[in-house]
Amino acid sequence: MNLFSHNLKRNELIKYSKELNFSKSQEIIINIHRNHAFEGISSVITPFLHFSNLQAKFNFSAYDDSFNFTKESFSKKADLEILWVDLNRYDVNVQDFFKEKILELKNISQSPILCIFLGENINLELSNCQIFSAEKLLKDYFNLEDILDLEKEEMSGTKLNSKALICLAQILGLSLIPALLKSALKAIVLDLDNTLYEGVLGEDGIENLRITPVHKNLQEKIQDFKKQGFLLALASKNEENDTKKLFETRKDFILKWDDFDAKMINWEAKGENIVKIAKKFNIGTDAMLFIDDNIAELENVKYTGVKTLLADENILSKIKLYPNLLKFQNTQEDKIRAKDIAANALREELKTLSDEEYFKNLKICLKFSKNDTENITRISELLGKTNQFIANYTRLNLEEVANYMKKSLIINISMSDKLSDSGIIAIFLFSLEQNKIFIDDLCISCRALGRKLEERMFFKAFEMAINFFNISKNTPVTLYYKKGDRNTPFLNFLEKISSKIKENQALIDFKKLNFQGLTIFES
């Protein structure tokens, strides 16, 4: 089933839902706080969530225009709170009312909040809360006068008609809910011929390639992804010199040669090239999206784990909805990632040096910050998306990070060298119970691995926690951890620093290390 189509039928979606395998899907709980019916969405959202590797259980409130929240409203902690509101049921301006209600909900739940209002638009800026107008979400697909069915409202429980509800289920399941609960993809890999333009470079020649309105808009959208911090790569069966000349010659191209952080332009299998791109970026292939016009090529690369998307006349609609391409916030680290990756080649050449010479040559600087409230967004982001070097998978959202800082200690580490500024690359979560220190979680960005820093960052953060809590250095720290699908690099590191490893926790004694050659700041 083409889940990106805008002509989907309710009975077809319900039938298709029964055929799906959820063995690899993440189970989530969603609380629905509503004053009109959400069942028209929940009954058809399953296939869209499944495509996003999610399976949802919904808890529904009663219909309540007053939106009274209580801690007893739902028995289980939800992963997401949705406010589903028909503003036409109110006679007065309700912006202040809903601001108060959202703040009230935030006091009860630390989970992300998604508000969708039917009727007038409400403009509120609240942390860990995203607000949308149903009409604005639907305007690209329908004339607004075609989204209502007032005659059936009494029976259906909502003014929205079936087509509008199916479209909203599509937007929620493919785009909005994944963006709130899962990490964004990191890289987009693109084919060239009949993908970024119409025609074949080797056959038609540079001047005869056409930039249709669809291709122009696609290149603009890809450039926008670049500005948001996504890494870009080319994987094309062409001659590299011809391709470089193409970008130099065609001034009507929106994308430029230097916009691409990796170029695999050769006659090798695209799957092999995609694996090489992932290695160059130091990310998993499952964090990448590959766009190609050739269905056979897309099928041939699926063994790598890369996500795929067919470049056809509907590519713009599909890329707008594709899971985890939507970012609600961009951090400074998003903007500097590509430059940092480009510098890795030179760093690799220097690895034969001693540790001290390596640090001095690169002029590596580490900055350790305690409870850095200005960087809560980056801290939550890094905890949420790190997979290779993570201990306990706590996945704290913005609210939870802020609350953790109030009672315990979060140390973040920024790194820079003479080649680039890597930004915040490591997070440590320390808590104190009965005069003992616990590491509730830690993570290090994959971009920072292999620079001879992991152990030094660990024990420096450990020392800072000892001083913060005023505990003896002779007291070992207890580290909580889980064995995940991809955190083998962390587990190998844990074996290196501890000989007292049990299931899900390890005792680690303090060790004083040599930091010569490094520049270190504390704040």
N, C-alpha and C positions, 0 to 999 in steps of 0.2 A: 504493500500500500504506500502511495506517495503522501506522506504525512505533511508535506509542505504545500499541497494543493489547497486552493480556496474553494473547492467544490466538493468537499467531503460530506457524506451523508451520515446522519446519526446512527441508523441501524447498522451500517457497514462498520463504523468505528466500534460499536458495542460488540458485534460479532468478531471483529479482529482482536479485540481485547482478550477474548477467551482462548485465543491461540498462542498467546505470548508466553515466553519462558522468562521468569523473573529471578533465576538462580544467580545472576550476576548483578542484580539491581540493588541499590542502596535503599533500605527501608526507611521511610520518613513518616512523621506524624504532623498533620497540619490542622490547626484549630481554625474554624470558620466562625467569625463573629458577624452576624448579618441581620439586616432588616428586610431583605428580599431573598428570593430563592437562589441558592447556589447549585442545586441538584442538576440543573441543566448543563452545568460545566463539569461537575464531579463525575457524572455518568459517562462522559466521553473523553475525559482527560487522560485516562490510563495509557493509551498508545503513545501519546506525546511524551509523557513522563518516562515511559519505558525506553523510548528512543534516547532520552537523556540519562539512562541508567538509574532511574528512580522508580520506586513503588510507594505510593502514598496511601495512608489511612487518614480519613477525614473525621474530625470531631465537630459536630454542628451545634451551635447555640440555638436557642429558641429565637423566633423573630422578635427583635427588641429594638425599637427606635431610640430607647434611652441608653443602650449599650452599657449596661451595668456589668462590670467585670468583678469576679471574686476569685480567690485562690482555689475555691472548690469547684469552679466552673468545669474543669476537666481534670480527670484523675491522673493523667500522664503528662509529663513535660513534652511540649511540642517542639518540633524543629523550626516551625514557621507559624506565625500568627497572621491571618488574613482578615482584614476588615472589608466586608462586601456591603457597600452602602448605596442606597437609592436616596439621593439628596432631595428629590422631588417630594418626599414625604414630610419635608419641613417647610414651615411658612416664613422663617426668618433666616438671616445669614448665620450659618452654623460653624464658621471657621474657628472661632474661639472655643466653641463647644467640643469640636473634634480634636483640637489641640489638647484640651484638658483630658479627653478620653484616651488619646494615644499615650500621653504621659502617665495616666493611671494604669494602662496596660503594661507600659514599660516597667512600672514598679512591681508588677506581678511576674512578668516574664522577661527573661534576658534574650529570648530568641528574636531573630529579625522580624520586622513587621512590614507587611505589604498591604497598602490601602488602595482599593479601587472604588472610585466614586462615580456613580451615574448621575448626571445632572451638571450643575455648575462646577467649575474647577476650584479646588482648594490648594492654596500655595502655603506649604509648611515645610520648614527645614529642621528636621529632627534626626539625631544620630540613630543609626541602625533601623531606619524607617524609610521606605520608598513609597511615594504617593503618585498614583496615575488616575487620569480621567478615562473612563470606559470609552467615551466618544472619541478621544484622541487616539486611543489604541486601535480603534476600528476604522478611523477615517481614511486610511490608505487602502481599505478593502471594500468599503461600502459608502454609499451616500447616507448621510446621517439620518435622513428621513426613512431609510429602509431598515433600520436596526430595531425598530420598536413594533410590538404587537399588543396594543392596549386592549383589544377585544378579548384576548386570552389571558390577560394579567391575573384575573381572579382565579383561574384554573391553574396557571403555571407558577404563580407567585412572584413573577417579575415582569417588568415592562419589556425586557429584551426578548427578541424573537429567537427561534432556534438557530438560524444561521449566525447571528451575532454571538450566541453562547458557544457555538462550536468554534468560531474564530477566536474568541477569548480563551477557550480551553487550549487551543493551539499555541497562542502567544504565551500563556502561563506555563504550559507544560514544556515547551521547547526553549523558551527564552527567559522569562522573568524568574520562575522558581529555581531553575539551575543556576542563574546568576547570583541568587541570594544564598544558595546552599552549597555550591561546588566551586572549585577553583577555575578561573578563566584559563582557556588554552593559552599557550605561550608562543606558538609559531604558526605561520601560514606558509605552506609550500605551494608554488604555482607552476603549472605548465605554461608554455608560451603559445604555440600554434593553436589557433581556434579557441583559445582560452582568454588571453589578454588582448587579442586582436583577431580579426577574421582573415584566414589565409595560412599558408605554410611557407615559412621563411625560405627553406631550401628550394622550393619549387616556384614560388611567385616572385621572389625578390623583395628587397626592402621597400621600394617605392609602391609596390602593388598591394601591400597589406592594408586592410581597411580597419579603421577605428569606427565601429558603429556606435550609436548612442548607448547600447547596452555595454559594450566594451569600455567606452569612456566612463560611464557611471561605475562600472566595476573597478577600473583603475583608481577612480577617485575614492571609492569605498576602501580599497586596499591601502591606499595612502593614508586614509583616516585611521585605519587599524595601526599603521606604522607609528603615527603620532601618539596613539594610546599606549604604545610600548610593546606591541606584538613584534616578534622577530619575523622577518620575511626571507624567503629563500626561493630560488628557481630550481626546478628539476625538469629538464627538457632534453629531448633527443635532437640536438643540433650541434653545429660547430661553435665553440665559444667565441672565437674571433668574429664570426659573422654576427653572433648575437650582440656582442659588445658594440659593433659597428651599427647595428640596428638601433640601439638605444641612443647612440651618439647622433644618428642621422634624423630620426623621427622626432622632431620637436613637438609634434602633437601628442606624444605619449605623456600621460600624467605622471606615471612612474618612471624613475630614472635608474640608471645602472647602479648607482651608489645607494639606492634605497634598499637593496637586497644584501642581507648580512651573510648569506652563503649562496654560492652558485654552483650547481652540479649540472653542467651542460656538456653532455657527452653521449656516447651510444651504449652505455651500460644500462642494465635493468634499473628502472626507477625505484624499485623496492630497495636495491642496494644503495642507491644514491640517497634515499630518504633516511636509511640507517646511518649513513655517513654524516648527513646534516644534523641528525639528532645528537650524534657523538660530538660534532663540532660545537653545537649549542649547549652540550652537557645537560640535555633534558631527555625524558622518555619519549618514545615515538607516540605514545597515547596522549601527549600534550600538544600534538601537531595536527593541523588540518591540511589535507592535500586536495587541491582543486584542479581538475583535468576534464577536458571535453570527451575523452575516450573511456567508455565504460570498461573495456577490457583492461586498460591500464589501472583503473581504480580497483578492479577485482584482483589484479596481479600484485598489488601492494598491500592488500589487507592483512597478509601474513605478518607484516611488520608491527601491526597494532595501531598504525596511523588512522585517523579518522578521514573519511573521504567525502567529497561532494562533487557532483557532476555539473560541469559548466555548460549550461544550455540557456535557452531564452528566458528561463525563470531564475537564473542564478542570483539576481539581486534580491528577489523575494526570499530565496532560500538562505542566503548569507545573512539576511537581516534576522532570521529566526533561529539560525543554527545554534545549538546549545553551547553555552560558555564562550561565545564571542562578545557577549554584552558585558561591559564593565560599568558599574555604577560610580566607581571612583578610580582615579589614576594617581599613583604615587610617584614621587621623584625617581624611585628605583625603576619604574617602568620605562622611564625616558633614558636612563643611562645603561640599561642592560646590554643593548647592542654594542656600544662602544667597549664595554667591559669584555664581552665575548671576543671581539675583534683583537683585543690585546692578549688573549690567552696563548696565541702561537709563540709570542716572544717569551712569555713566562715559562712555557714548556722548554724552550732552549736553555734556560738558566737553571733548570732543576738539577743539573749535574754538580752545581756548586754546593758547598757546605751550607747548612742552615743559616749561619750568621752571614756568610757572603751573599747568599740568595736574598735575605731580607734587606741587607744594605744596598745591594745592586738595584733592587726594585724600589727601595725607599718605602717599604710597607709600613703603614700607620694604622693602628687599631684604636678605636674610640669606644670605651665601655660606658654606657649610660644606665642609670638606675631609675626605674619607674618614670620613663620618658613619656609623659602624657601628650606631647606634641606629635608623637609618631605612633599613636594607637592604631591608626589605619594600616600602616605597614606591618606592625607587629601581628595584628590579626590576619592580615593577608599572608604573611610568611608562615605562620602556624597553620593556616588553612590549606596551603598549596604544596608545602614541602612533603616529599614522599620518600626520598632516598635516605636522608639523614634526619630522622625524626624519632623521638623516643616513645611518646605515649599517645599521640594522636588526639590531643585534647580539643583541637579545632575551635579555639575560643573566638567568639564573635566580638564586635566592638564593645558591646555592653559588658561582656564577661571579662574582657581585658581590663577595662576601666575599673570594674569592681575588684578584680584580683589585685590591682596595684594599690587599692585602698587598704588591703589587709595583709599583703605579702610583698614579694619583691620580683619584679621582672627586670632582667638585665638584657639590653640589646647591644649588639656590637656592630659598629660601622667600620668598613675597611676601605682604604685607598692606597694607591701606589703611584709611581711616576707615570704609569700608562693610563690609568683611569680611576675614577671614583666609583667603587662598587656599591656604595650606600649601605643600608642595614642588611647584614648577611647572616646574623645568628641571634637566636632568642633563647634565654634561660629563665625558667619559672621556678622560683624558690619559695618555700613556705616553712614556717616554724611551728612545731607541735611538741609540747612537753620538753622543751629545750633541745630538740633535735631538728636538724635541717633536712628537708626533703626537696628533691628536684622533681616537681610534678610533670615537667616536660622540658624538652629542649629540641631545637632544630637548627640546622645550618643549611643555607642555600646551596644547591648543587653547584652554583657558579663559583663558590668559595672553596670547594673541596679540592684536595690535592695541592694545596699551597703551603703545606707543612705547618698549618696553623690550628688544626682541630684540637689537639691535646693542649696546646698553649691557651687557646680561648677557654676551654673547659676549666682548667685549674685556676686561671686568672679570675673567671666568674665565680668559681667556688670560693676563692680567697675573699672576694668582695662581699659575698653572702655571709661569710664568717664574721667579717668586720661589721656588716650591716646589722646582723642579729646579735653581735657580741657573744659569739660562741668560741670555745677553744678549738684550735686547729687539730687537736688530737681526736676530735669527735668526727667519725666518718659520716658522710652524707648518704642518704638512701635515695636511690634513683628509681622512679617508676618507669616501666617500659612495656611495650607490647611488640610481639612479632607480627609484622605486617607483610603484605605481599611484596613490597619493594624496598623495605628499609634494611636490607642486608648490609650496606655500608655502615649504618649506625651500629648494628649488632656486632659487626667485626670490630668496630672501635671500642664497644663496651667490653669485649673480651680482652682488649689490649690494656684497658685502664682498671679493670677489676677482676679479682680472682674469687670474689664472693657473690656469684650470680645465682639467683633463684628464679623461679618462674614469676615473671612480671615485676621483679624488683632486684636491685643489686646494691651492695654496700661498697662505697668507694672512699678510700683513705686519701687525705690531702697529700699532695706532692708538690714540692717547689721545683719549678722548671727554670731553664735558662732562656731569657728573653733577649739576649744580646743581638743587636742588629735591628730590632724592632723599635718603633716609636709607639708609645702607649699613652693614651689620655684617659682619665676618669672624670665622669661628671654625675 
